[in-house]
């Protein structure tokens, strides 16, 4: 009887020790996963939805930009599990309707319906509220935004040459009305580190773009999926 009690006691102690070690390993693993982005690079691809915007300026000129889908990339460095520094490119090509009022009052206003190209380059700082795998965050950044109206501003520049395979070739390059201006953005979102390598983010931000004759503010929702390395 004493031998049985001693054996049972030994099994209980041994089981308790094994379970305690397993529980500690699980906690260590959980803590490691929560801080797995600390001091690591990351890159992601972006699917963006940019809201439309309407703005008018002096003299009656106006522009109406449609909502559209876009794409982008993000490359960043996790300084800590909470602080991220990154470069982000977002590209969209929405349709627009512009009303141009000439300075000469004798001339009638012109209406232009076309597709513009917008490229936003931003250097962002992101603060994650938690070191855990799932966390809300806020971000802010500065950079430059290029807007190309895709409307020719003059005659094309044409170059021609003889190609040994294709014969005589001419290529024309059209100059267009475009501008590159300072911009900044503010946003918020959530991040989920799916595992030690893959993460996803969803965010909503506003980009503030100052032009010579007015201001364009673009609201954009983005969905990212990326890798940490």
Secondary structure as GFF3:
##gff-version 3
##sequence-region A 1 229
A	DSSP	alpha_helix	2	34	.	.	.	ID=ss1
A	DSSP	beta_strand	41	50	.	.	.	ID=ss2
A	DSSP	beta_strand	53	56	.	.	.	ID=ss3
A	DSSP	three_ten_helix	58	60	.	.	.	ID=ss4
A	DSSP	beta_strand	62	65	.	.	.	ID=ss5
A	DSSP	beta_strand	68	78	.	.	.	ID=ss6
A	DSSP	beta_strand	83	92	.	.	.	ID=ss7
A	DSSP	beta_strand	95	100	.	.	.	ID=ss8
A	DSSP	beta_strand	110	115	.	.	.	ID=ss9
A	DSSP	beta_strand	117	128	.	.	.	ID=ss10
A	DSSP	beta_strand	134	152	.	.	.	ID=ss11
A	DSSP	beta_strand	157	163	.	.	.	ID=ss12
A	DSSP	beta_strand	167	173	.	.	.	ID=ss13
A	DSSP	beta_strand	176	193	.	.	.	ID=ss14
A	DSSP	beta_strand	198	211	.	.	.	ID=ss15
A	DSSP	beta_strand	214	228	.	.	.	ID=ss16
###
